[in-house]
Amino acid sequence: MKLPAALALLGGLFASVTVIGQSAGQFVDLFNGKDLAGWVNVNTAEDTWRVRDGLLICSGHPIGVMRTVKQYENFVLHIEWMHMEPGGNSGVFAWSNARPDPESRLPNGVEIQMLELEWPNLHKVNGVTPPIAYVHGELFGVGGVRTTPDNPRGDRSKSIENRCKGKGEWNTYDVVAVDGVLKLSVNGKVVNGISHATQKKGYLCLESEGAEIHFRNIRVMELPPGVTAADQAAPELK
């Protein structure tokens, strides 16, 4: 399928989701700007996550995640983020089991990558800087979760356009996740997607990975559930 046709179809998906949302649900705040209600610290320090001036601030240390109290299957996620250090690394895990691997300290799921613009320059491969488009807004399965990338870079899907802003500037991600298909809009344009995720129900996790990052305006709209087998959903945690 040619790119314009694919984008037209994707635009229709976002429009359909808007209609569904008007009839079946509304956006709900996942972060209230006051405290960490609705979130569970999985494996980070007590001071890794804090609230200041209405912002959710992650120190980046240690590596790990915090998760939502409840699981999500089909949903629309809106999240705004800003790195505070050059080459900062973070992300959101969708459809996650929220059970960190002992070695990586990160859970499974589909990762929605958040990297600061200097990351490629600080992580050269054999002295060569990889193309920036390969890392901003990348989507990929982790921890055994498999996906089919829209724009393959190996097992990962890369954004077709680099739209991220650097440290000290806010970025906006809008995510539509339906029946194992996930599409990502970066700062107002759809640039990436995956399909056929082998796990399509689970927790949303915010990632702490070595650098300070700020979050705000985190909202989710739940969509009607689909037909999801037991082995396609993460186990419920207490």
C-alpha positions as CSV (number, residue, x, y, z in Angstrom):
1,M,0.0,0.0,0.0
2,K,1.4,3.4,-0.9
3,L,2.0,5.8,1.9
4,P,-0.7,8.4,1.1
5,A,-3.3,5.7,1.0
6,A,-2.0,4.2,4.3
7,L,-2.1,7.6,6.0
8,A,-5.7,8.2,4.7
9,L,-6.8,4.9,6.3
10,L,-5.0,5.8,9.5
11,G,-6.8,9.2,9.5
12,G,-10.0,7.3,9.2
13,L,-9.0,5.1,12.2
14,F,-8.4,8.2,14.4
15,A,-11.8,9.7,13.2
16,S,-13.6,6.4,14.0
17,V,-12.0,6.4,17.5
18,T,-13.2,10.0,18.0
19,V,-16.8,8.9,17.2
20,I,-16.5,5.9,19.4
21,G,-15.2,8.0,22.3
22,Q,-18.1,10.5,22.0
23,S,-20.6,7.7,22.3
24,A,-18.9,5.2,24.6
25,G,-16.4,7.0,26.8
26,Q,-14.4,10.1,27.7
27,F,-10.8,10.8,28.5
28,V,-9.9,10.2,32.1
29,D,-6.8,11.7,33.7
30,L,-4.1,9.2,34.6
31,F,-2.2,11.9,36.4
32,N,-4.1,14.4,38.6
33,G,-1.2,16.9,38.9
34,K,-1.3,16.5,42.7
35,D,0.0,13.1,43.7
36,L,0.7,9.6,42.3
37,A,-2.8,8.3,42.9
38,G,-3.7,5.6,40.3
39,W,0.0,4.5,40.0
40,V,2.0,1.7,41.6
41,N,5.8,1.9,42.0
42,V,7.0,-1.4,40.7
43,N,10.8,-1.4,41.2
44,T,12.1,2.1,41.5
45,A,13.1,4.2,44.5
46,E,10.7,6.1,46.7
47,D,12.0,9.4,45.3
48,T,12.2,8.3,41.6
49,W,8.8,9.8,40.9
50,R,7.6,13.0,42.4
51,V,5.1,15.8,41.7
52,R,6.0,19.4,41.5
53,D,4.0,22.4,40.1
54,G,1.5,20.1,38.5
55,L,4.2,18.0,36.7
56,L,5.2,14.4,37.1
57,I,9.0,14.3,37.5
58,C,11.0,11.2,37.0
59,S,14.7,11.3,38.2
60,G,15.7,8.5,35.9
61,H,17.3,6.5,38.7
62,P,17.2,3.6,39.2
63,I,16.1,2.0,36.0
64,G,12.6,0.6,36.4
65,V,8.9,1.4,35.9
66,M,5.8,2.4,37.7
67,R,2.4,1.1,36.4
68,T,-1.2,2.0,36.3
69,V,-3.5,0.4,38.8
70,K,-5.7,-1.2,36.2
71,Q,-5.1,-2.9,32.8
72,Y,-6.1,-1.5,29.4
73,E,-6.9,-3.4,26.2
74,N,-8.3,-1.0,23.6
75,F,-7.6,2.7,24.3
76,V,-6.4,6.1,23.2
77,L,-3.5,7.6,25.2
78,H,-2.5,11.2,25.3
79,I,0.8,12.0,27.0
80,E,3.1,15.0,27.0
81,W,6.8,14.6,27.9
82,M,10.0,16.7,28.1
83,H,13.6,15.5,28.6
84,M,15.8,17.6,30.8
85,E,19.2,16.0,29.8
86,P,21.0,15.5,26.5
87,G,20.5,12.0,25.2
88,G,17.8,11.2,27.8
89,N,16.0,7.9,27.5
90,S,12.5,6.9,28.6
91,G,9.2,5.6,27.2
92,V,5.8,4.1,27.8
93,F,5.1,0.3,27.9
94,A,1.7,-0.6,26.6
95,W,0.0,-4.0,27.2
96,S,2.6,-4.8,29.8
97,N,2.8,-7.5,32.4
98,A,4.5,-4.9,34.7
99,R,6.9,-7.7,35.9
100,P,10.4,-6.5,35.5
101,D,13.1,-8.8,34.1
102,P,15.8,-9.1,36.9
103,E,18.6,-8.2,34.5
104,S,17.1,-5.3,32.5
105,R,14.8,-4.2,35.3
106,L,12.1,-3.6,32.6
107,P,8.8,-5.5,32.0
108,N,7.4,-6.9,28.8
109,G,4.9,-5.2,26.5
110,V,5.1,-2.8,23.5
111,E,7.5,0.0,24.1
112,I,6.7,3.5,22.8
113,Q,10.2,5.0,22.8
114,M,11.0,8.5,24.1
115,L,14.6,9.6,23.3
116,E,16.2,13.1,23.5
117,L,17.7,14.3,20.2
118,E,21.3,13.9,21.2
119,W,20.9,10.2,21.9
120,P,22.3,9.0,18.6
121,N,25.3,11.3,18.9
122,L,26.1,9.9,22.3
123,H,25.6,6.3,21.3
124,K,27.6,6.0,18.0
125,V,28.1,2.5,16.5
126,N,31.7,2.0,15.3
127,G,32.1,5.8,15.4
128,V,29.1,6.4,13.1
129,T,26.0,8.2,14.3
130,P,22.8,6.2,13.4
131,P,20.0,8.1,11.6
132,I,17.9,10.1,14.0
133,A,14.7,8.9,12.4
134,Y,15.6,5.4,13.7
135,V,15.1,6.2,17.3
136,H,12.5,8.8,17.8
137,G,9.1,7.3,18.4
138,E,10.2,3.8,17.7
139,L,7.8,1.0,18.6
140,F,8.8,-2.5,19.4
141,G,7.9,-5.6,21.5
142,V,10.0,-6.4,24.5
143,G,10.2,-9.3,26.9
144,G,9.0,-11.9,24.5
145,V,6.1,-9.8,23.1
146,R,6.2,-9.9,19.3
147,T,4.9,-7.3,16.8
148,T,4.8,-6.7,13.1
149,P,6.4,-3.3,12.3
150,D,4.9,-0.9,9.9
151,N,8.3,0.6,9.0
152,P,10.8,-2.1,9.9
153,R,14.2,-1.6,11.3
154,G,14.9,-5.2,12.2
155,D,12.2,-6.2,14.7
156,R,11.4,-2.5,15.5
157,S,9.3,0.0,13.7
158,K,10.9,3.4,13.1
159,S,9.0,6.7,12.6
160,I,8.8,7.8,9.0
161,E,9.5,11.4,10.1
162,N,11.5,12.8,13.0
163,R,9.1,15.2,14.8
164,C,10.5,15.2,18.3
165,K,11.9,18.3,20.0
166,G,15.0,18.4,22.2
167,K,15.6,18.8,25.9
168,G,13.7,21.5,27.6
169,E,10.8,21.4,25.1
170,W,7.5,19.6,25.4
171,N,6.6,16.7,23.1
172,T,3.1,15.2,22.6
173,Y,2.4,11.5,21.9
174,D,-1.1,10.4,21.0
175,V,-1.5,6.6,20.8
176,V,-4.4,4.6,19.4
177,A,-4.3,0.9,20.5
178,V,-6.9,-1.5,19.2
179,D,-6.8,-5.3,19.0
180,G,-3.0,-5.6,18.9
181,V,-2.6,-2.7,16.5
182,L,-0.9,0.5,17.8
183,K,-0.5,3.8,15.9
184,L,1.6,6.7,17.2
185,S,1.2,10.4,16.5
186,V,4.2,12.6,17.4
187,N,3.5,16.3,17.9
188,G,0.4,16.2,15.7
189,K,1.3,13.8,12.9
190,V,0.9,10.0,12.7
191,V,4.4,8.6,11.9
192,N,4.6,5.0,13.2
193,G,2.7,1.9,14.0
194,I,2.8,-1.8,14.7
195,S,0.3,-4.7,14.4
196,H,-0.3,-8.3,15.4
197,A,1.0,-7.7,19.0
198,T,1.0,-11.1,20.7
199,Q,0.0,-9.4,24.0
200,K,-2.8,-6.9,23.6
201,K,-4.1,-6.3,27.1
202,G,-2.1,-5.2,30.1
203,Y,-0.8,-2.3,32.2
204,L,0.6,1.0,31.1
205,C,4.0,1.6,32.5
206,L,6.2,4.8,32.6
207,E,9.9,4.1,32.3
208,S,12.8,5.5,34.4
209,E,16.0,4.9,32.4
210,G,18.9,7.0,33.5
211,A,17.9,10.6,32.9
212,E,15.4,13.2,34.3
213,I,12.2,13.5,32.3
214,H,9.0,15.4,33.0
215,F,5.4,14.4,32.2
216,R,2.1,16.2,32.1
217,N,-1.5,15.9,30.7
218,I,-1.6,12.1,30.8
219,R,-5.0,11.0,29.8
220,V,-6.6,7.7,28.6
221,M,-9.9,6.9,26.9
222,E,-11.0,3.3,27.0
223,L,-12.5,1.8,23.9
224,P,-14.8,-1.3,23.7
225,P,-13.0,-4.5,24.4
226,G,-12.3,-7.1,21.7
227,V,-11.9,-10.9,21.6
228,T,-8.8,-11.5,23.6
229,A,-7.6,-15.0,24.6
230,A,-6.1,-15.6,28.0
231,D,-2.6,-16.0,26.5
232,Q,-3.0,-12.6,24.8
233,A,-3.4,-10.7,28.1
234,A,-1.0,-10.0,30.9
235,P,-1.9,-11.6,34.3
236,E,-3.7,-9.4,36.7
237,L,-1.5,-8.1,39.6
238,K,-2.8,-7.3,43.1
